[in-house]
Amino acid sequence: DAELKLENEKNPRWKGKDASYGAIHRWIRRKFGNAKDFQCMFCGGTRKGALVEWANIDGKYTRDPQTWTTLCSMCHRAFDKKNREENHIFSN
């Protein structure tokens, strides 16, 4: 499908700021590669069996590469928990 080969704003399916959480993560992986190919920026990926993931650091989930980093799953969860508590964001 030629439409799917058009990138970003050129694609008629582009949603810009209305893109879903999953769509943003897929875009990040396509642009910057699989996070498992990088180290955790907090602990260096030294935790046994560390699974490294892309993590959004400003909570806005934009396509700005400066707002993304790689964290192992343990550091990612700790980072998200701390930010939710600091910003008084509680989920059920």
C-alpha positions as CSV (number, residue, x, y, z in Angstrom):
1,D,0.0,0.0,0.0
2,A,1.7,3.2,-1.2
3,E,-0.1,5.3,1.4
4,L,1.7,3.5,4.2
5,K,5.1,4.4,2.7
6,L,4.5,8.1,3.1
7,E,6.1,9.3,6.3
8,N,4.9,11.6,9.0
9,E,2.7,14.5,7.8
10,K,2.8,13.3,4.2
11,N,0.7,10.2,5.1
12,P,-3.0,10.9,5.1
13,R,-3.4,8.7,8.2
14,W,-1.0,11.0,10.2
15,K,-2.7,12.1,13.4
16,G,0.0,14.4,14.7
17,K,-0.7,15.3,18.4
18,D,-3.7,13.0,18.4
19,A,-1.7,9.9,17.9
20,S,-2.2,7.1,20.4
21,Y,0.3,6.1,23.1
22,G,1.1,2.9,21.1
23,A,1.5,4.8,17.8
24,I,4.0,7.2,19.4
25,H,6.0,4.2,20.8
26,R,6.0,2.5,17.4
27,W,7.2,5.7,15.8
28,I,10.0,6.0,18.3
29,R,11.1,2.4,17.6
30,R,11.1,3.0,13.8
31,K,13.1,6.2,14.1
32,F,15.6,5.3,16.8
33,G,15.7,1.5,16.7
34,N,14.9,-1.1,19.2
35,A,15.6,0.0,22.8
36,K,17.1,-3.4,23.6
37,D,20.1,-2.4,21.5
38,F,20.9,0.4,24.0
39,Q,21.8,0.6,27.7
40,C,19.7,1.8,30.6
41,M,20.5,5.5,31.1
42,F,20.0,5.2,34.8
43,C,21.8,2.0,35.8
44,G,23.7,1.2,32.7
45,G,21.7,-1.9,32.0
46,T,23.7,-3.8,34.6
47,R,20.7,-5.4,36.4
48,K,20.5,-9.1,35.7
49,G,18.3,-9.8,32.7
50,A,17.5,-6.1,32.2
51,L,15.0,-5.5,29.5
52,V,15.6,-2.1,28.0
53,E,12.6,0.0,26.9
54,W,12.0,3.4,25.4
55,A,10.8,5.8,28.1
56,N,9.2,9.2,27.8
57,I,10.8,11.5,30.3
58,D,8.5,14.6,30.2
59,G,5.1,12.8,30.3
60,K,3.9,14.5,27.1
61,Y,4.5,11.6,24.7
62,T,5.5,13.8,21.7
63,R,7.8,12.9,18.8
64,D,10.6,15.1,20.2
65,P,13.7,12.8,20.5
66,Q,15.0,14.9,23.4
67,T,12.1,13.7,25.6
68,W,12.9,10.0,25.2
69,T,15.6,7.8,26.7
70,T,16.3,4.1,27.2
71,L,15.6,2.6,30.7
72,C,15.6,-1.0,31.9
73,S,12.1,-2.2,32.9
74,M,12.9,-1.8,36.6
75,C,14.3,1.8,36.3
76,H,11.4,2.6,33.9
77,R,8.8,1.5,36.5
78,A,10.5,3.4,39.3
79,F,10.8,6.5,37.2
80,D,7.1,6.4,36.2
81,K,6.0,5.7,39.8
82,K,8.1,8.6,41.1
83,N,6.7,11.0,38.5
84,R,3.1,9.9,39.1
85,E,3.5,10.5,42.8
86,E,5.3,13.9,42.3
87,N,2.6,15.1,39.9
88,H,-0.2,13.6,42.0
89,I,-1.3,11.2,39.2
90,F,-2.9,8.1,40.6
91,S,-4.3,5.3,38.5
92,N,-6.7,2.6,39.7
